[in-house]
């Protein structure tokens, strides 16, 4: 679910894989086209470097999640507009006219 995806922890590769799986399932259920999740690093030396490739991966994973949530939010907004059709457009137009004193 959307709430589950929003609040899933993202601290390591296992959690990142879980976020990716949940995000891809949400995208598929809603017919959303999403870019692939970032690939896991393959060049970590294991010495705990400042700026480790895993830090970059987890940042990219968080960005991917935020991107998916944004795409989903836009999808929901446009789905609502499509469902309401001209009523939404007419309401917006009427409100604009009222503000302009027409």
C-alpha positions in Angstrom: 0.0 0.0 0.0 1.0 3.6 -0.3 1.3 4.2 3.4 3.4 1.1 3.8 5.8 2.3 1.0 6.0 5.8 2.5 7.2 4.6 5.9 9.3 1.5 5.1 12.8 1.8 6.6 15.6 2.3 4.1 18.9 1.6 6.0 20.5 -1.3 4.1 20.3 -3.4 0.9 17.7 -5.7 2.2 15.4 -2.8 3.1 16.1 -1.2 -0.2 15.0 -4.3 -2.1 11.8 -4.4 0.0 11.1 -0.8 -0.9 11.8 -1.5 -4.6 9.5 -4.5 -4.6 6.6 -2.6 -2.8 7.1 0.4 -5.1 7.1 -1.7 -8.3 4.0 -3.5 -7.1 2.2 -0.2 -6.5 3.3 1.1 -9.9 2.1 -2.1 -11.6 -1.3 -2.0 -9.8 -1.9 1.5 -11.0 -0.4 1.2 -14.5 2.4 3.7 -13.8 5.6 3.7 -15.8 8.6 4.1 -13.6 12.3 4.0 -14.2 14.1 1.1 -12.8 15.4 1.3 -9.2 19.1 2.1 -8.8 21.5 -0.9 -9.1 23.2 -2.1 -5.9 26.9 -1.1 -5.8 29.5 -3.7 -6.7 32.6 -1.7 -5.8 32.5 -1.4 -2.0 35.9 -2.1 -0.5 34.5 -2.8 2.9 36.7 -0.3 4.8 33.9 2.0 5.9 35.0 4.9 3.7 33.5 8.3 4.2 31.2 8.7 1.2 30.9 4.9 0.8 29.1 3.7 -2.4 26.4 2.3 -0.1 25.6 5.7 1.2 25.1 6.9 -2.4 23.0 3.9 -3.2 20.7 4.4 -0.2 20.3 8.1 -1.2 19.5 7.1 -4.7 17.0 4.5 -3.4 15.3 7.2 -1.3 15.1 9.5 -4.3 13.6 6.6 -6.3 10.9 6.2 -3.6 10.2 9.9 -3.5 10.0 10.0 -7.3 7.5 7.1 -7.3 5.3 8.7 -4.6 5.3 11.9 -6.7 4.3 10.0 -9.9 1.6 8.3 -7.9 0.3 11.5 -6.5 0.1 13.1 -10.0 -1.6 10.0 -11.3 -4.3 10.2 -8.5 -4.9 13.9 -9.2 -5.4 13.4 -13.0 -7.5 10.3 -12.4 -9.8 12.4 -10.2 -10.0 15.1 -12.9 -10.8 12.5 -15.5 -13.5 11.0 -13.4 -15.1 14.3 -12.7 -14.6 15.5 -16.3 -16.1 18.9 -17.2 -17.4 19.5 -13.7 -13.9 20.2 -12.3 -13.0 22.4 -15.3 -16.3 24.3 -15.1 -15.9 24.7 -11.3 -12.4 26.1 -11.8 -13.6 28.4 -14.6 -16.5 29.6 -12.5 -14.3 30.3 -9.5 -11.9 32.3 -11.7 -14.8 34.3 -13.1 -16.1 35.1 -9.6 -12.7 36.3 -8.5 -12.5 38.6 -11.5 -16.0 40.0 -10.8 -17.6 38.6 -13.9 
